[in-house]
């Protein structure tokens, strides 16, 4: 699947799949908080831990979203090739 096709599937899922939309919203919220931390000149020990934790959570959400995209693409591909 090309990058353009993947983006098209993501846009479709954002409109039609509540689970995907929820994951995307959570990913965006974590990204916003991460940017707040990155903009600081100095992070406390707690904030450094939070930064690492946020990055891990964002990656896990992205993995879940990509899994949904791949499943949708496989299902859609199998329908069109039948």
N, C-alpha and C positions, 0 to 999 in steps of 0.2 A: 504494500500500500504506500502510495506516495505521500509526501508531507501535506500536499493540498487535499488529497482524499481523506487523510486522517483528520485534518482540520474541519472538513465538511462533516464527517461523522461526529466529531466533538460538538459542533454547532447544532446538529440534529438532536444529539443526546441531551444537550442543555435545554432544548425546548421540550423534549418528549419523555425524558427519563428522570423521575424524581430523585432516585438514588445518586445518579451521576451529578445532577444539579446540586444536591446537598454536599457531595464530596468537593465539587468545584468551589462552592461558597466557603467551606471550611478551609480549603487550600488558600483561597484569597485572604481570608481573615488571618491565617498564620503568616502569610506573606507580608501583610500590612504590619503586623507586630514585629516581624523580623526586620523590616525596613526601619521601624522606629528604633530598634536596638542598634542597627548598623549605623544610623545617623549620629549616635552618641560618640563622643570622643573617648570616653572611658566606660568600660563595663565592669560592674561589680562582679564578684565571684558568682553570685546568684544569677545575674544577668547573662554571664558567660554560659552557665549551665542551661539557662533558658534558651539561649541562642542555639546551642547544640541540639537540645530537645526539639525545638521548633523545626530545625532543618530535617531531623529524622522523621518527625510527624508529617511534614510536607512531602517528603520523599515517599512515605508509606501511602499517603493519599494519592499522589501522582501514580504510583504503581497500581492502586485499585482502579483509578480512572482509566489507565491504559489497558488494564485487563478487560474492563467493560467495553472499551473501544474495539479491542481485538475480537472479543466474543461477538459483538454486533457485526463487525466486518465479516467474520467467518460465517455467521448465520445468514447474512445478506448475500454473501458470495455463493453459498450453497443453494440458496433460493434461485439465484440468477443462472447458475450453471445446470440446474435440473431441467 
